[in-house]
């Protein structure tokens, strides 16, 4: 009885396909882990928030705060 060489090709293709799936899955899992470990960008504080923090910290006077707040409101109305 003679065996044809075509029988071995099927097994080779199956093994190569399985290894490709394993390597692809490992790559996908690695990419997911890297993306999850990165810190998410937070939203920037508004100019009014910054102004209020500076006033609360004593960096600017009440007059400076009122003037800057009025300018910010004028800017918002211009939009």
mmJSON file of the N, C-alpha and C atoms, coordinates in Angstrom:
{"data_MODEL":{"atom_site":{
"group_PDB":["ATOM","ATOM","ATOM","ATOM","ATOM","ATOM","ATOM","ATOM","ATOM","ATOM","ATOM","ATOM","ATOM","ATOM","ATOM","ATOM","ATOM","ATOM","ATOM","ATOM","ATOM","ATOM","ATOM","ATOM","ATOM","ATOM","ATOM","ATOM","ATOM","ATOM","ATOM","ATOM","ATOM","ATOM","ATOM","ATOM","ATOM","ATOM","ATOM","ATOM","ATOM","ATOM","ATOM","ATOM","ATOM","ATOM","ATOM","ATOM","ATOM","ATOM","ATOM","ATOM","ATOM","ATOM","ATOM","ATOM","ATOM","ATOM","ATOM","ATOM","ATOM","ATOM","ATOM","ATOM","ATOM","ATOM","ATOM","ATOM","ATOM","ATOM","ATOM","ATOM","ATOM","ATOM","ATOM","ATOM","ATOM","ATOM","ATOM","ATOM","ATOM","ATOM","ATOM","ATOM","ATOM","ATOM","ATOM","ATOM","ATOM","ATOM","ATOM","ATOM","ATOM","ATOM","ATOM","ATOM","ATOM","ATOM","ATOM","ATOM","ATOM","ATOM","ATOM","ATOM","ATOM","ATOM","ATOM","ATOM","ATOM","ATOM","ATOM","ATOM","ATOM","ATOM","ATOM","ATOM","ATOM","ATOM","ATOM","ATOM","ATOM","ATOM","ATOM","ATOM","ATOM","ATOM","ATOM","ATOM","ATOM","ATOM","ATOM","ATOM","ATOM","ATOM","ATOM","ATOM","ATOM","ATOM","ATOM","ATOM","ATOM","ATOM","ATOM","ATOM","ATOM","ATOM","ATOM","ATOM","ATOM","ATOM","ATOM","ATOM","ATOM","ATOM","ATOM","ATOM","ATOM","ATOM","ATOM","ATOM","ATOM","ATOM","ATOM","ATOM","ATOM","ATOM","ATOM","ATOM","ATOM","ATOM","ATOM","ATOM","ATOM","ATOM","ATOM","ATOM","ATOM","ATOM","ATOM","ATOM","ATOM","ATOM","ATOM","ATOM","ATOM","ATOM","ATOM","ATOM","ATOM","ATOM","ATOM","ATOM","ATOM","ATOM","ATOM","ATOM","ATOM","ATOM","ATOM","ATOM","ATOM","ATOM","ATOM","ATOM","ATOM","ATOM","ATOM","ATOM","ATOM","ATOM","ATOM","ATOM","ATOM","ATOM","ATOM","ATOM","ATOM","ATOM","ATOM","ATOM","ATOM","ATOM","ATOM","ATOM","ATOM","ATOM","ATOM","ATOM","ATOM","ATOM","ATOM","ATOM","ATOM","ATOM","ATOM","ATOM","ATOM"],
"id":[1,2,3,4,5,6,7,8,9,10,11,12,13,14,15,16,17,18,19,20,21,22,23,24,25,26,27,28,29,30,31,32,33,34,35,36,37,38,39,40,41,42,43,44,45,46,47,48,49,50,51,52,53,54,55,56,57,58,59,60,61,62,63,64,65,66,67,68,69,70,71,72,73,74,75,76,77,78,79,80,81,82,83,84,85,86,87,88,89,90,91,92,93,94,95,96,97,98,99,100,101,102,103,104,105,106,107,108,109,110,111,112,113,114,115,116,117,118,119,120,121,122,123,124,125,126,127,128,129,130,131,132,133,134,135,136,137,138,139,140,141,142,143,144,145,146,147,148,149,150,151,152,153,154,155,156,157,158,159,160,161,162,163,164,165,166,167,168,169,170,171,172,173,174,175,176,177,178,179,180,181,182,183,184,185,186,187,188,189,190,191,192,193,194,195,196,197,198,199,200,201,202,203,204,205,206,207,208,209,210,211,212,213,214,215,216,217,218,219,220,221,222,223,224,225,226,227,228,229,230,231,232,233,234,235,236,237],
"type_symbol":["N","C","C","N","C","C","N","C","C","N","C","C","N","C","C","N","C","C","N","C","C","N","C","C","N","C","C","N","C","C","N","C","C","N","C","C","N","C","C","N","C","C","N","C","C","N","C","C","N","C","C","N","C","C","N","C","C","N","C","C","N","C","C","N","C","C","N","C","C","N","C","C","N","C","C","N","C","C","N","C","C","N","C","C","N","C","C","N","C","C","N","C","C","N","C","C","N","C","C","N","C","C","N","C","C","N","C","C","N","C","C","N","C","C","N","C","C","N","C","C","N","C","C","N","C","C","N","C","C","N","C","C","N","C","C","N","C","C","N","C","C","N","C","C","N","C","C","N","C","C","N","C","C","N","C","C","N","C","C","N","C","C","N","C","C","N","C","C","N","C","C","N","C","C","N","C","C","N","C","C","N","C","C","N","C","C","N","C","C","N","C","C","N","C","C","N","C","C","N","C","C","N","C","C","N","C","C","N","C","C","N","C","C","N","C","C","N","C","C","N","C","C","N","C","C","N","C","C","N","C","C","N","C","C","N","C","C"],
"label_atom_id":["N","CA","C","N","CA","C","N","CA","C","N","CA","C","N","CA","C","N","CA","C","N","CA","C","N","CA","C","N","CA","C","N","CA","C","N","CA","C","N","CA","C","N","CA","C","N","CA","C","N","CA","C","N","CA","C","N","CA","C","N","CA","C","N","CA","C","N","CA","C","N","CA","C","N","CA","C","N","CA","C","N","CA","C","N","CA","C","N","CA","C","N","CA","C","N","CA","C","N","CA","C","N","CA","C","N","CA","C","N","CA","C","N","CA","C","N","CA","C","N","CA","C","N","CA","C","N","CA","C","N","CA","C","N","CA","C","N","CA","C","N","CA","C","N","CA","C","N","CA","C","N","CA","C","N","CA","C","N","CA","C","N","CA","C","N","CA","C","N","CA","C","N","CA","C","N","CA","C","N","CA","C","N","CA","C","N","CA","C","N","CA","C","N","CA","C","N","CA","C","N","CA","C","N","CA","C","N","CA","C","N","CA","C","N","CA","C","N","CA","C","N","CA","C","N","CA","C","N","CA","C","N","CA","C","N","CA","C","N","CA","C","N","CA","C","N","CA","C","N","CA","C","N","CA","C","N","CA","C","N","CA","C","N","CA","C","N","CA","C","N","CA","C","N","CA","C"],
"label_alt_id":[null,null,null,null,null,null,null,null,null,null,null,null,null,null,null,null,null,null,null,null,null,null,null,null,null,null,null,null,null,null,null,null,null,null,null,null,null,null,null,null,null,null,null,null,null,null,null,null,null,null,null,null,null,null,null,null,null,null,null,null,null,null,null,null,null,null,null,null,null,null,null,null,null,null,null,null,null,null,null,null,null,null,null,null,null,null,null,null,null,null,null,null,null,null,null,null,null,null,null,null,null,null,null,null,null,null,null,null,null,null,null,null,null,null,null,null,null,null,null,null,null,null,null,null,null,null,null,null,null,null,null,null,null,null,null,null,null,null,null,null,null,null,null,null,null,null,null,null,null,null,null,null,null,null,null,null,null,null,null,null,null,null,null,null,null,null,null,null,null,null,null,null,null,null,null,null,null,null,null,null,null,null,null,null,null,null,null,null,null,null,null,null,null,null,null,null,null,null,null,null,null,null,null,null,null,null,null,null,null,null,null,null,null,null,null,null,null,null,null,null,null,null,null,null,null,null,null,null,null,null,null,null,null,null,null,null,null],
"label_comp_id":["UNK","UNK","UNK","UNK","UNK","UNK","UNK","UNK","UNK","UNK","UNK","UNK","UNK","UNK","UNK","UNK","UNK","UNK","UNK","UNK","UNK","UNK","UNK","UNK","UNK","UNK","UNK","UNK","UNK","UNK","UNK","UNK","UNK","UNK","UNK","UNK","UNK","UNK","UNK","UNK","UNK","UNK","UNK","UNK","UNK","UNK","UNK","UNK","UNK","UNK","UNK","UNK","UNK","UNK","UNK","UNK","UNK","UNK","UNK","UNK","UNK","UNK","UNK","UNK","UNK","UNK","UNK","UNK","UNK","UNK","UNK","UNK","UNK","UNK","UNK","UNK","UNK","UNK","UNK","UNK","UNK","UNK","UNK","UNK","UNK","UNK","UNK","UNK","UNK","UNK","UNK","UNK","UNK","UNK","UNK","UNK","UNK","UNK","UNK","UNK","UNK","UNK","UNK","UNK","UNK","UNK","UNK","UNK","UNK","UNK","UNK","UNK","UNK","UNK","UNK","UNK","UNK","UNK","UNK","UNK","UNK","UNK","UNK","UNK","UNK","UNK","UNK","UNK","UNK","UNK","UNK","UNK","UNK","UNK","UNK","UNK","UNK","UNK","UNK","UNK","UNK","UNK","UNK","UNK","UNK","UNK","UNK","UNK","UNK","UNK","UNK","UNK","UNK","UNK","UNK","UNK","UNK","UNK","UNK","UNK","UNK","UNK","UNK","UNK","UNK","UNK","UNK","UNK","UNK","UNK","UNK","UNK","UNK","UNK","UNK","UNK","UNK","UNK","UNK","UNK","UNK","UNK","UNK","UNK","UNK","UNK","UNK","UNK","UNK","UNK","UNK","UNK","UNK","UNK","UNK","UNK","UNK","UNK","UNK","UNK","UNK","UNK","UNK","UNK","UNK","UNK","UNK","UNK","UNK","UNK","UNK","UNK","UNK","UNK","UNK","UNK","UNK","UNK","UNK","UNK","UNK","UNK","UNK","UNK","UNK","UNK","UNK","UNK","UNK","UNK","UNK","UNK","UNK","UNK","UNK","UNK","UNK"],
"label_asym_id":["A","A","A","A","A","A","A","A","A","A","A","A","A","A","A","A","A","A","A","A","A","A","A","A","A","A","A","A","A","A","A","A","A","A","A","A","A","A","A","A","A","A","A","A","A","A","A","A","A","A","A","A","A","A","A","A","A","A","A","A","A","A","A","A","A","A","A","A","A","A","A","A","A","A","A","A","A","A","A","A","A","A","A","A","A","A","A","A","A","A","A","A","A","A","A","A","A","A","A","A","A","A","A","A","A","A","A","A","A","A","A","A","A","A","A","A","A","A","A","A","A","A","A","A","A","A","A","A","A","A","A","A","A","A","A","A","A","A","A","A","A","A","A","A","A","A","A","A","A","A","A","A","A","A","A","A","A","A","A","A","A","A","A","A","A","A","A","A","A","A","A","A","A","A","A","A","A","A","A","A","A","A","A","A","A","A","A","A","A","A","A","A","A","A","A","A","A","A","A","A","A","A","A","A","A","A","A","A","A","A","A","A","A","A","A","A","A","A","A","A","A","A","A","A","A","A","A","A","A","A","A","A","A","A","A","A","A"],
"label_entity_id":["1","1","1","1","1","1","1","1","1","1","1","1","1","1","1","1","1","1","1","1","1","1","1","1","1","1","1","1","1","1","1","1","1","1","1","1","1","1","1","1","1","1","1","1","1","1","1","1","1","1","1","1","1","1","1","1","1","1","1","1","1","1","1","1","1","1","1","1","1","1","1","1","1","1","1","1","1","1","1","1","1","1","1","1","1","1","1","1","1","1","1","1","1","1","1","1","1","1","1","1","1","1","1","1","1","1","1","1","1","1","1","1","1","1","1","1","1","1","1","1","1","1","1","1","1","1","1","1","1","1","1","1","1","1","1","1","1","1","1","1","1","1","1","1","1","1","1","1","1","1","1","1","1","1","1","1","1","1","1","1","1","1","1","1","1","1","1","1","1","1","1","1","1","1","1","1","1","1","1","1","1","1","1","1","1","1","1","1","1","1","1","1","1","1","1","1","1","1","1","1","1","1","1","1","1","1","1","1","1","1","1","1","1","1","1","1","1","1","1","1","1","1","1","1","1","1","1","1","1","1","1","1","1","1","1","1","1"],
"label_seq_id":[1,1,1,2,2,2,3,3,3,4,4,4,5,5,5,6,6,6,7,7,7,8,8,8,9,9,9,10,10,10,11,11,11,12,12,12,13,13,13,14,14,14,15,15,15,16,16,16,17,17,17,18,18,18,19,19,19,20,20,20,21,21,21,22,22,22,23,23,23,24,24,24,25,25,25,26,26,26,27,27,27,28,28,28,29,29,29,30,30,30,31,31,31,32,32,32,33,33,33,34,34,34,35,35,35,36,36,36,37,37,37,38,38,38,39,39,39,40,40,40,41,41,41,42,42,42,43,43,43,44,44,44,45,45,45,46,46,46,47,47,47,48,48,48,49,49,49,50,50,50,51,51,51,52,52,52,53,53,53,54,54,54,55,55,55,56,56,56,57,57,57,58,58,58,59,59,59,60,60,60,61,61,61,62,62,62,63,63,63,64,64,64,65,65,65,66,66,66,67,67,67,68,68,68,69,69,69,70,70,70,71,71,71,72,72,72,73,73,73,74,74,74,75,75,75,76,76,76,77,77,77,78,78,78,79,79,79],
"pdbx_PDB_ins_code":[null,null,null,null,null,null,null,null,null,null,null,null,null,null,null,null,null,null,null,null,null,null,null,null,null,null,null,null,null,null,null,null,null,null,null,null,null,null,null,null,null,null,null,null,null,null,null,null,null,null,null,null,null,null,null,null,null,null,null,null,null,null,null,null,null,null,null,null,null,null,null,null,null,null,null,null,null,null,null,null,null,null,null,null,null,null,null,null,null,null,null,null,null,null,null,null,null,null,null,null,null,null,null,null,null,null,null,null,null,null,null,null,null,null,null,null,null,null,null,null,null,null,null,null,null,null,null,null,null,null,null,null,null,null,null,null,null,null,null,null,null,null,null,null,null,null,null,null,null,null,null,null,null,null,null,null,null,null,null,null,null,null,null,null,null,null,null,null,null,null,null,null,null,null,null,null,null,null,null,null,null,null,null,null,null,null,null,null,null,null,null,null,null,null,null,null,null,null,null,null,null,null,null,null,null,null,null,null,null,null,null,null,null,null,null,null,null,null,null,null,null,null,null,null,null,null,null,null,null,null,null,null,null,null,null,null,null],
"Cartn_x":[0.824,0.0,0.875,0.505,1.295,0.497,1.204,0.579,0.903,-0.089,0.178,0.753,1.484,2.087,1.069,-0.111,-1.143,-1.694,-1.611,-2.137,-1.361,-0.086,0.749,0.573,0.228,0.06,-1.113,-2.176,-3.342,-2.973,-2.195,-1.781,-0.847,0.025,0.955,0.173,-0.795,-1.612,-2.403,-2.9,-3.652,-2.758,-1.562,-0.632,-0.205,0.091,0.487,-0.665,-1.875,-3.048,-3.247,-3.11,-3.271,-2.2,-0.955,0.113,-0.133,-0.658,-0.971,-2.081,-3.067,-4.139,-3.613,-2.727,-2.149,-1.296,-0.468,0.376,-0.484,-1.502,-2.398,-3.137,-3.585,-4.261,-3.328,-2.094,-1.124,-0.829,-0.691,-0.453,-1.639,-2.846,-4.055,-4.143,-3.867,-3.925,-2.867,-1.678,-0.624,-1.007,-1.577,-2.009,-3.092,-4.032,-5.109,-4.55,-3.577,-2.985,-2.24,-1.537,-0.795,-1.763,-2.833,-3.799,-4.544,-4.786,-5.486,-4.603,-3.289,-2.397,-2.086,-2.376,-2.131,-3.156,-2.703,-3.677,-4.536,-5.804,-6.737,-6.562,-6.572,-6.462,-7.705,-7.469,-8.587,-8.914,-10.121,-10.51,-9.813,-9.519,-8.842,-9.83,-9.377,-10.279,-10.627,-11.814,-12.231,-11.459,-11.419,-10.738,-11.35,-12.656,-13.294,-12.855,-12.718,-12.223,-10.817,-9.969,-8.599,-8.62,-9.473,-9.578,-10.068,-11.067,-11.581,-10.532,-9.749,-8.69,-7.623,-7.266,-6.255,-6.766,-8.052,-8.632,-8.687,-9.086,-9.155,-7.773,-6.744,-5.38,-4.747,-5.437,-4.905,-3.9,-3.845,-2.896,-3.348,-4.651,-5.188,-6.166,-6.359,-7.273,-8.709,-9.635,-11.047,-11.299,-10.649,-10.824,-10.319,-9.142,-8.599,-9.53,-10.081,-10.997,-12.247,-12.862,-14.083,-13.829,-12.697,-12.367,-12.152,-11.417,-11.14,-12.41,-13.254,-14.514,-15.408,-15.461,-16.258,-15.731,-14.401,-13.82,-14.131,-14.111,-14.451,-15.905,-16.797,-18.217,-18.427,-17.69,-17.79,-17.354,-16.281,-15.78,-16.807,-17.487,-18.474,-19.676,-20.034,-21.158,-20.821,-19.535,-19.113,-19.267,-19.268,-19.322,-20.619],
"Cartn_y":[-1.172,0.0,1.245,2.126,3.338,4.496,5.368,6.564,7.747,8.574,9.754,10.859,11.772,12.859,13.94,13.908,14.907,14.834,13.682,13.537,14.383,14.474,15.25,16.748,17.186,18.606,19.158,18.407,18.84,19.069,18.166,18.324,19.52,19.717,20.854,22.166,22.249,23.461,23.692,22.628,22.75,23.273,22.744,23.168,24.62,24.999,26.374,27.333,26.952,27.786,27.951,26.876,26.969,27.867,27.74,28.599,30.06,30.311,31.681,32.254,31.447,31.899,32.182,31.326,31.535,32.809,32.991,34.195,35.442,35.401,36.541,36.878,35.866,36.092,36.697,36.25,36.815,38.27,38.554,39.939,40.828,40.372,41.126,41.38,40.359,40.512,41.51,41.465,42.413,43.845,44.053,45.401,45.9,45.042,45.435,45.816,45.062,45.364,46.69,46.962,48.217,49.396,49.272,50.368,50.586,49.537,49.683,50.298,50.107,50.616,52.096,52.668,54.092,54.929,56.006,56.871,57.59,57.724,58.409,59.912,60.648,62.107,62.682,63.57,64.203,65.511,65.964,67.209,68.377,69.391,70.567,71.437,72.102,72.989,74.205,74.729,75.905,77.13,78.192,79.412,79.974,79.841,80.316,79.489,78.179,77.317,77.74,78.017,78.447,79.775,80.679,81.985,81.851,81.008,80.797,80.168,79.236,78.625,79.662,80.519,81.545,82.522,82.875,83.776,83.099,81.838,81.1,80.921,80.803,80.632,81.952,83.063,84.366,84.925,84.354,84.837,86.14,86.386,87.615,88.255,89.548,90.281,90.139,90.617,90.58,91.423,92.568,93.436,92.75,92.117,91.388,90.249,89.566,88.46,88.958,90.028,90.565,91.041,91.703,92.202,91.049,90.058,88.917,88.121,87.969,87.24,87.98,89.3,90.095,89.933,89.905,89.713,88.322,87.34,85.981,85.915,86.554,86.547,87.271,88.364,89.067,88.166,87.402,86.466,85.392,84.896,83.845,84.378,85.632,86.22,86.47,86.646,86.914,85.686,84.523,83.281,83.112],
"Cartn_z":[0.0,0.0,0.0,-0.835,-0.96,-0.388,0.312,0.855,-0.041,-0.239,-1.05,-0.17,-0.755,0.009,0.34,-0.222,0.033,1.445,2.1,3.463,4.455,4.313,5.233,5.059,3.88,3.618,4.424,4.546,5.333,6.791,7.371,8.77,8.934,7.99,8.06,8.014,7.101,7.014,8.294,8.897,10.148,11.274,11.391,12.442,12.224,10.998,10.691,11.005,10.665,10.944,12.447,13.184,14.644,15.264,14.808,15.328,14.974,13.78,13.378,14.275,14.599,15.49,16.901,17.374,18.706,18.726,17.701,17.639,17.491,16.659,16.492,17.777,18.488,19.772,20.806,20.832,21.776,21.439,20.15,19.716,20.096,19.825,20.158,21.667,22.475,23.931,24.409,23.821,24.197,23.87,22.694,22.316,23.252,23.609,24.524,25.905,26.389,27.691,27.667,26.588,26.479,26.45,25.697,25.599,26.908,27.671,28.943,30.016,29.919,30.957,30.78,29.599,29.378,30.133,30.747,31.422,30.391,30.698,29.811,29.964,28.876,28.991,29.663,30.589,31.271,30.571,30.792,30.144,30.834,30.079,30.604,31.371,32.433,33.165,32.31,32.527,31.769,32.262,31.469,31.925,33.214,33.354,34.584,35.782,35.604,36.694,37.122,36.165,36.474,37.223,36.753,37.389,38.831,39.052,40.411,41.317,40.799,41.608,41.997,41.035,41.32,42.381,42.305,43.3,44.667,44.683,45.95,46.571,45.748,46.268,46.672,46.388,46.76,45.775,44.572,43.577,42.938,42.919,42.323,43.299,43.158,44.041,43.536,44.365,43.998,42.731,42.644,41.477,40.204,40.308,39.154,38.745,39.749,39.477,38.757,39.284,38.675,37.244,37.026,35.692,34.699,35.132,34.255,33.984,34.987,34.794,33.798,33.907,32.971,31.54,31.386,30.051,29.498,30.373,29.921,29.47,30.207,29.821,28.503,28.269,26.987,25.838,26.119,25.091,24.778,25.8,25.58,24.804,24.987,24.275,22.816,22.515,21.141,20.243,20.79,19.999,19.317],
"occupancy":[1.0,1.0,1.0,1.0,1.0,1.0,1.0,1.0,1.0,1.0,1.0,1.0,1.0,1.0,1.0,1.0,1.0,1.0,1.0,1.0,1.0,1.0,1.0,1.0,1.0,1.0,1.0,1.0,1.0,1.0,1.0,1.0,1.0,1.0,1.0,1.0,1.0,1.0,1.0,1.0,1.0,1.0,1.0,1.0,1.0,1.0,1.0,1.0,1.0,1.0,1.0,1.0,1.0,1.0,1.0,1.0,1.0,1.0,1.0,1.0,1.0,1.0,1.0,1.0,1.0,1.0,1.0,1.0,1.0,1.0,1.0,1.0,1.0,1.0,1.0,1.0,1.0,1.0,1.0,1.0,1.0,1.0,1.0,1.0,1.0,1.0,1.0,1.0,1.0,1.0,1.0,1.0,1.0,1.0,1.0,1.0,1.0,1.0,1.0,1.0,1.0,1.0,1.0,1.0,1.0,1.0,1.0,1.0,1.0,1.0,1.0,1.0,1.0,1.0,1.0,1.0,1.0,1.0,1.0,1.0,1.0,1.0,1.0,1.0,1.0,1.0,1.0,1.0,1.0,1.0,1.0,1.0,1.0,1.0,1.0,1.0,1.0,1.0,1.0,1.0,1.0,1.0,1.0,1.0,1.0,1.0,1.0,1.0,1.0,1.0,1.0,1.0,1.0,1.0,1.0,1.0,1.0,1.0,1.0,1.0,1.0,1.0,1.0,1.0,1.0,1.0,1.0,1.0,1.0,1.0,1.0,1.0,1.0,1.0,1.0,1.0,1.0,1.0,1.0,1.0,1.0,1.0,1.0,1.0,1.0,1.0,1.0,1.0,1.0,1.0,1.0,1.0,1.0,1.0,1.0,1.0,1.0,1.0,1.0,1.0,1.0,1.0,1.0,1.0,1.0,1.0,1.0,1.0,1.0,1.0,1.0,1.0,1.0,1.0,1.0,1.0,1.0,1.0,1.0,1.0,1.0,1.0,1.0,1.0,1.0,1.0,1.0,1.0,1.0,1.0,1.0,1.0,1.0,1.0,1.0,1.0,1.0],
"B_iso_or_equiv":[0.0,0.0,0.0,0.0,0.0,0.0,0.0,0.0,0.0,0.0,0.0,0.0,0.0,0.0,0.0,0.0,0.0,0.0,0.0,0.0,0.0,0.0,0.0,0.0,0.0,0.0,0.0,0.0,0.0,0.0,0.0,0.0,0.0,0.0,0.0,0.0,0.0,0.0,0.0,0.0,0.0,0.0,0.0,0.0,0.0,0.0,0.0,0.0,0.0,0.0,0.0,0.0,0.0,0.0,0.0,0.0,0.0,0.0,0.0,0.0,0.0,0.0,0.0,0.0,0.0,0.0,0.0,0.0,0.0,0.0,0.0,0.0,0.0,0.0,0.0,0.0,0.0,0.0,0.0,0.0,0.0,0.0,0.0,0.0,0.0,0.0,0.0,0.0,0.0,0.0,0.0,0.0,0.0,0.0,0.0,0.0,0.0,0.0,0.0,0.0,0.0,0.0,0.0,0.0,0.0,0.0,0.0,0.0,0.0,0.0,0.0,0.0,0.0,0.0,0.0,0.0,0.0,0.0,0.0,0.0,0.0,0.0,0.0,0.0,0.0,0.0,0.0,0.0,0.0,0.0,0.0,0.0,0.0,0.0,0.0,0.0,0.0,0.0,0.0,0.0,0.0,0.0,0.0,0.0,0.0,0.0,0.0,0.0,0.0,0.0,0.0,0.0,0.0,0.0,0.0,0.0,0.0,0.0,0.0,0.0,0.0,0.0,0.0,0.0,0.0,0.0,0.0,0.0,0.0,0.0,0.0,0.0,0.0,0.0,0.0,0.0,0.0,0.0,0.0,0.0,0.0,0.0,0.0,0.0,0.0,0.0,0.0,0.0,0.0,0.0,0.0,0.0,0.0,0.0,0.0,0.0,0.0,0.0,0.0,0.0,0.0,0.0,0.0,0.0,0.0,0.0,0.0,0.0,0.0,0.0,0.0,0.0,0.0,0.0,0.0,0.0,0.0,0.0,0.0,0.0,0.0,0.0,0.0,0.0,0.0,0.0,0.0,0.0,0.0,0.0,0.0,0.0,0.0,0.0,0.0,0.0,0.0],
"pdbx_formal_charge":[null,null,null,null,null,null,null,null,null,null,null,null,null,null,null,null,null,null,null,null,null,null,null,null,null,null,null,null,null,null,null,null,null,null,null,null,null,null,null,null,null,null,null,null,null,null,null,null,null,null,null,null,null,null,null,null,null,null,null,null,null,null,null,null,null,null,null,null,null,null,null,null,null,null,null,null,null,null,null,null,null,null,null,null,null,null,null,null,null,null,null,null,null,null,null,null,null,null,null,null,null,null,null,null,null,null,null,null,null,null,null,null,null,null,null,null,null,null,null,null,null,null,null,null,null,null,null,null,null,null,null,null,null,null,null,null,null,null,null,null,null,null,null,null,null,null,null,null,null,null,null,null,null,null,null,null,null,null,null,null,null,null,null,null,null,null,null,null,null,null,null,null,null,null,null,null,null,null,null,null,null,null,null,null,null,null,null,null,null,null,null,null,null,null,null,null,null,null,null,null,null,null,null,null,null,null,null,null,null,null,null,null,null,null,null,null,null,null,null,null,null,null,null,null,null,null,null,null,null,null,null,null,null,null,null,null,null],
"auth_seq_id":[1,1,1,2,2,2,3,3,3,4,4,4,5,5,5,6,6,6,7,7,7,8,8,8,9,9,9,10,10,10,11,11,11,12,12,12,13,13,13,14,14,14,15,15,15,16,16,16,17,17,17,18,18,18,19,19,19,20,20,20,21,21,21,22,22,22,23,23,23,24,24,24,25,25,25,26,26,26,27,27,27,28,28,28,29,29,29,30,30,30,31,31,31,32,32,32,33,33,33,34,34,34,35,35,35,36,36,36,37,37,37,38,38,38,39,39,39,40,40,40,41,41,41,42,42,42,43,43,43,44,44,44,45,45,45,46,46,46,47,47,47,48,48,48,49,49,49,50,50,50,51,51,51,52,52,52,53,53,53,54,54,54,55,55,55,56,56,56,57,57,57,58,58,58,59,59,59,60,60,60,61,61,61,62,62,62,63,63,63,64,64,64,65,65,65,66,66,66,67,67,67,68,68,68,69,69,69,70,70,70,71,71,71,72,72,72,73,73,73,74,74,74,75,75,75,76,76,76,77,77,77,78,78,78,79,79,79],
"auth_comp_id":["UNK","UNK","UNK","UNK","UNK","UNK","UNK","UNK","UNK","UNK","UNK","UNK","UNK","UNK","UNK","UNK","UNK","UNK","UNK","UNK","UNK","UNK","UNK","UNK","UNK","UNK","UNK","UNK","UNK","UNK","UNK","UNK","UNK","UNK","UNK","UNK","UNK","UNK","UNK","UNK","UNK","UNK","UNK","UNK","UNK","UNK","UNK","UNK","UNK","UNK","UNK","UNK","UNK","UNK","UNK","UNK","UNK","UNK","UNK","UNK","UNK","UNK","UNK","UNK","UNK","UNK","UNK","UNK","UNK","UNK","UNK","UNK","UNK","UNK","UNK","UNK","UNK","UNK","UNK","UNK","UNK","UNK","UNK","UNK","UNK","UNK","UNK","UNK","UNK","UNK","UNK","UNK","UNK","UNK","UNK","UNK","UNK","UNK","UNK","UNK","UNK","UNK","UNK","UNK","UNK","UNK","UNK","UNK","UNK","UNK","UNK","UNK","UNK","UNK","UNK","UNK","UNK","UNK","UNK","UNK","UNK","UNK","UNK","UNK","UNK","UNK","UNK","UNK","UNK","UNK","UNK","UNK","UNK","UNK","UNK","UNK","UNK","UNK","UNK","UNK","UNK","UNK","UNK","UNK","UNK","UNK","UNK","UNK","UNK","UNK","UNK","UNK","UNK","UNK","UNK","UNK","UNK","UNK","UNK","UNK","UNK","UNK","UNK","UNK","UNK","UNK","UNK","UNK","UNK","UNK","UNK","UNK","UNK","UNK","UNK","UNK","UNK","UNK","UNK","UNK","UNK","UNK","UNK","UNK","UNK","UNK","UNK","UNK","UNK","UNK","UNK","UNK","UNK","UNK","UNK","UNK","UNK","UNK","UNK","UNK","UNK","UNK","UNK","UNK","UNK","UNK","UNK","UNK","UNK","UNK","UNK","UNK","UNK","UNK","UNK","UNK","UNK","UNK","UNK","UNK","UNK","UNK","UNK","UNK","UNK","UNK","UNK","UNK","UNK","UNK","UNK","UNK","UNK","UNK","UNK","UNK","UNK"],
"auth_asym_id":["A","A","A","A","A","A","A","A","A","A","A","A","A","A","A","A","A","A","A","A","A","A","A","A","A","A","A","A","A","A","A","A","A","A","A","A","A","A","A","A","A","A","A","A","A","A","A","A","A","A","A","A","A","A","A","A","A","A","A","A","A","A","A","A","A","A","A","A","A","A","A","A","A","A","A","A","A","A","A","A","A","A","A","A","A","A","A","A","A","A","A","A","A","A","A","A","A","A","A","A","A","A","A","A","A","A","A","A","A","A","A","A","A","A","A","A","A","A","A","A","A","A","A","A","A","A","A","A","A","A","A","A","A","A","A","A","A","A","A","A","A","A","A","A","A","A","A","A","A","A","A","A","A","A","A","A","A","A","A","A","A","A","A","A","A","A","A","A","A","A","A","A","A","A","A","A","A","A","A","A","A","A","A","A","A","A","A","A","A","A","A","A","A","A","A","A","A","A","A","A","A","A","A","A","A","A","A","A","A","A","A","A","A","A","A","A","A","A","A","A","A","A","A","A","A","A","A","A","A","A","A","A","A","A","A","A","A"],
"auth_atom_id":["N","CA","C","N","CA","C","N","CA","C","N","CA","C","N","CA","C","N","CA","C","N","CA","C","N","CA","C","N","CA","C","N","CA","C","N","CA","C","N","CA","C","N","CA","C","N","CA","C","N","CA","C","N","CA","C","N","CA","C","N","CA","C","N","CA","C","N","CA","C","N","CA","C","N","CA","C","N","CA","C","N","CA","C","N","CA","C","N","CA","C","N","CA","C","N","CA","C","N","CA","C","N","CA","C","N","CA","C","N","CA","C","N","CA","C","N","CA","C","N","CA","C","N","CA","C","N","CA","C","N","CA","C","N","CA","C","N","CA","C","N","CA","C","N","CA","C","N","CA","C","N","CA","C","N","CA","C","N","CA","C","N","CA","C","N","CA","C","N","CA","C","N","CA","C","N","CA","C","N","CA","C","N","CA","C","N","CA","C","N","CA","C","N","CA","C","N","CA","C","N","CA","C","N","CA","C","N","CA","C","N","CA","C","N","CA","C","N","CA","C","N","CA","C","N","CA","C","N","CA","C","N","CA","C","N","CA","C","N","CA","C","N","CA","C","N","CA","C","N","CA","C","N","CA","C","N","CA","C","N","CA","C","N","CA","C","N","CA","C","N","CA","C","N","CA","C"],
"pdbx_PDB_model_num":[1,1,1,1,1,1,1,1,1,1,1,1,1,1,1,1,1,1,1,1,1,1,1,1,1,1,1,1,1,1,1,1,1,1,1,1,1,1,1,1,1,1,1,1,1,1,1,1,1,1,1,1,1,1,1,1,1,1,1,1,1,1,1,1,1,1,1,1,1,1,1,1,1,1,1,1,1,1,1,1,1,1,1,1,1,1,1,1,1,1,1,1,1,1,1,1,1,1,1,1,1,1,1,1,1,1,1,1,1,1,1,1,1,1,1,1,1,1,1,1,1,1,1,1,1,1,1,1,1,1,1,1,1,1,1,1,1,1,1,1,1,1,1,1,1,1,1,1,1,1,1,1,1,1,1,1,1,1,1,1,1,1,1,1,1,1,1,1,1,1,1,1,1,1,1,1,1,1,1,1,1,1,1,1,1,1,1,1,1,1,1,1,1,1,1,1,1,1,1,1,1,1,1,1,1,1,1,1,1,1,1,1,1,1,1,1,1,1,1,1,1,1,1,1,1,1,1,1,1,1,1,1,1,1,1,1,1]
}}}
